[in-house]
């Protein structure tokens, strides 16, 4: 028989008995050592899964709120440009009516509209995807160099 194929003899005695008296047995079942830690990995795994779900939910909430804010800003820009176009005569109609039409067609509500000469200022609100977190934005449009 080759030397590498030699068989190992494994003791079936508890760890403390093999190592000597005075040591605590941590490996034999039923003696109270490691027995109290059974299932600890399951608790840790459930805790990790809960943490992952919580972090994912928070991340998605923040991302959704950011997207809603950017959408509100884009709609406010479009509404302000529509009002400025109506002031200059590029499109027919009244400036604030044009801004309201653009805001409604994009899913927002026009909160305010002011026209001062060729400059228009609008404010819109967009219903957020998370209930209670509505996004609002304002924009200004007019000729270059105007206040």
Phi, psi and omega in degrees: 000133180293157182292328182288338183267014181296145181275148178262143176258122181253129180282140178261009181279150177302153184302316182295324181292322180289324185275341178124167183287154177091353178265150179276136179278111180255356186243347183266133182292148174088358181259358177094356181288268182278352182300324181290347181260005179296134180088359181295326179294326178295319179296317178296318180296318178295320177297318178295318178296320178297319178295320179295317179296317180297313180295322178296317179297315179295319180296316179295323178296316179294317180296319180295318178297320178297316180297318179297320179294318178294321178296317178298320179295320179293320179293320178298318177299314181296319180293320178295320177294322178296318178295319179295322177296322179291325178296317183280350180089008179293329174230152181283156175112178179274147185301311184288331175292320177295319179295319179295319180297315179296318180296313181296320180294338179259009175085026180236167176246133178283120181268322178207154178212125178230137177237125179232097185068239180263003182258132177241141177234128180231157175225133181232160175231137180240131176294126181285159178286339174262122183304133179090350179248076178278148180256140178230149178207158176227156181212161179229140177219144179175184180295154179300141178084356179277148183288000000 
